C-alpha cells in the first residue's frame, strides 16, 4: 500500500504542471507539441512537455504558439501586450508567462579612440549601457570613460554618466526625469551636473527603424579648472535616439544626441552627438565604428568650441526587452 500511495503522489506531482497548463506549439513543419510554455527569448523557445521534459525550439521554426491563458509578449520597439496566440511574424522579441517580470538588456564595450579639438590624443575607451523595464516603467543608464597615459602620468581623462526614468502613459508617449554628470579636463571642465524632467514620444518603433525624442526643463551646474567662472542656471534640454538596420541582422546605423540652452544666458548652449555603424559578430558580440562631435557656444578662454572623437569598439550585448 505505501508503495502505491508513493507512486500515486509522484504521478500527481509530475502531471500537475500539464494539467494546470495546456499550451500548444504548432511547428512550421506540421508537428504539434502539447505542454507548458517556459519562456521565449533570444530566438529560442523553451517548452516543457510531459514525455520529453524541457525542449528548446528555434522561434523561426514555429508556426504558432497557443496558450490556455494570456501571456506577456514583448516587441522589438519595447512595446508589450498580452496574447494567447502568438506567431514569429508579429515583431516578437520575447514571451514570458509572468507579465510583471523585469526585463533587462545592456551592452559593454571597450576599444580605441582618437580625439581632435581641445584634445589631440589616442586613448583607451570603455563604455556601458543598461535598460530595465517592468510594465510601464523604464530605467536607463549609460557611462563612458576615455583614458590615456604617457610615462605613467595621465595625459587625458574624461568621463560621462547619464541616467533616466520614464513612465509610459501610452504605447508611445512617456514622461520622466533624468540626470547626468561629466568631466573633461582637457576642455577645462572640472564637472558638469544636470537634473531635469522631460516628456517624450516614440516616433518610429518597427524594429528596423527606431526613433524617440524627449525634451523639458533642467538645472545645470558647471565647475571649471582655470579660465572660466563656475556657473549654474536653468535650461531647456532635448535629446534624440535613432537606429536603423540598413542590413537586418548584419549592419545597424545609430545616432544619439543631447543638448541644452541656458534660460539665463542664451549664448550658453551645448550639443553632443554620437553616431556610427555597428556590425553584429554573433553570440552577442559586435564591432562598432563611432564618430562623436561636441560643440559649445561659449567655451573657456583658449579652448575651441568643438571636440571630435573617432572610436573603434568591440562590444558585447546581453538580455533583451
Order of alpha helices (4+ residues) and beta strands (2+ residues): alpha-beta-beta-beta-beta-beta-beta-beta-beta-beta-beta-beta-beta-beta-beta-beta-beta-beta-beta-beta
